[in-house]
């Protein structure tokens, strides 16, 4: 009988540890996606400031900013596992998990748009402005249905 109680206590402790580990893991994933989106926003701001004429146009910096976004987006899309739907003050909308294929397609569209902008950057500011406008559309196309506004 005493062995049963010890076994039960060990089992309960193990289940609790696994549950806590999953919670920490979900919190870590949410923190990772927030950090990656913040970096994306910084890169996009670099480009936007050039498009608006707030900073001088630099084709190399514009291309670099777009390339950073293109490289980070596939990783970002992986940061929405089922165990990270809530917590961590996330602004991820439930629609991400309800319409996963559409969410992933919008992410792929973003990658194409930023790759096109990176390719347009060496062609000059006008070409970059046109490509940059397309990026804005892809951002809104995802943020509107898949982000909770606070």
N, C-alpha and C positions, 0 to 999 in steps of 0.2 A: 504494500500500500504506500509506504514511504517513497519507494522508487517511482511510483505513478505520479506523486505530487511533484517530485523533483523533475521528472520528465515533462510534466505539464508546465511547470515554471520555466524550464529551458525553452520549450516550444513557444510559450507566450512571449518570452524575451526575444526570441529569434524573429517571430512575426512582427513584433514592435520595431525591431531594428530594421527589418526589411522595409516596413512602411515608412519609417523615418528616412531611410536612405532614398526611397522613391520620392519623398517630398523634397528632400534636399536636391535630388537630381532634377526635379521639375523646376525648382527655384533657380538652379544653375542654368538650365536651358533658357528660361525666361530672361535671366540676366545676360546670357550670351546673345540672344536675339535683340535685346535692347541695345547692347553695346555695338552690335553689327549695324543696326539701323541708325544709330547715332553716327557711326563712321560714314555710312552711306550719305546721311544728311550733310555731313561736313564736306564730302567730296562734291555733292550736288551744289552746295553753297559756293564752293570754289568756282565751279562752272557758271553758276547763275550770276555771280558777281562780275564775271567777264562779259557775259551776255548783256547785262544791264549797263556795262561801261563803268562800273564802280571800281574795278581793277583793270589794269591793262591786259589785253588779250595776249595769252601765251599759249601757243598751240601745243607745246610739249606738256605744260601743266594741265591743260584742258584734257588732253588725251590720257594723261596719267590718272586724273580724277575719274574719268569714265571707266578706265581699265580696272581701277580699284573696285568700283561698284560691280562691274561685270564678274570679277573674280569672287566677290563676296556673296553675291546673290544666290548661287547654288547652295552654299553652306547655310545661308539664312533660311531657305525653303525647307531645310532638313530640321530646323529648330522648332517644329510644331508637332511633337509626338502627342499621342493621346493623353499622356500623363501630365502635360504642361498646358492644359486649357485654361487653368485659373491659377491665381496666386501671383506673388511678385509684382503686384500692381500692373498686371498686363493689360494692354488695350487691344489684345487680339480678340476679335469677335468670334462667337460660336460658328458663324458661317464658314470659317476656314475649314473646320472639320466636317461640316455638313456638305460642303461643295469643294472638296479637296482637289478634284481634277481641274476645276476652274481656277482655283487659287494657284495651283502649280503652273497652269497655262499663262496666267497673268505674270507670274515670276519669270517664266521663259521669255515672254514678250518684253519684259524689262531688260533682261540680258541682251536681247537683240537690239533694243533701242540704245542702250549705252555702248554696245559694240559699234553700232552705226555712228554714234556721236564721236567715239574715239577715232574711227576711220575718217570722219569728216573734219576733225580738228586741224590736220595739216593743210587742208584746203582753204582755210581762212575763216574769219569770224562769221561771215554771212552763212557759209555752209554749216558751221557749228551751231549757229543760232537756230537754223531750221531743224537740225537733228535734236538739239536741246529741247525744243518745243514738243517733240514726240515723246521725250522722256517724261516730261510733265504729265502728258496724257496717261502714260502707263502707271505713273505714281498714283494719280487720282483714281484710275481704274481699279486699283487694288485697295487703296486706303478707304475709299467710299464704302464698299460693301464689307470689307474685312477688318476694319479698325473701329473700335469704340472710341468716340470722341469724348474727351473729358473736359 
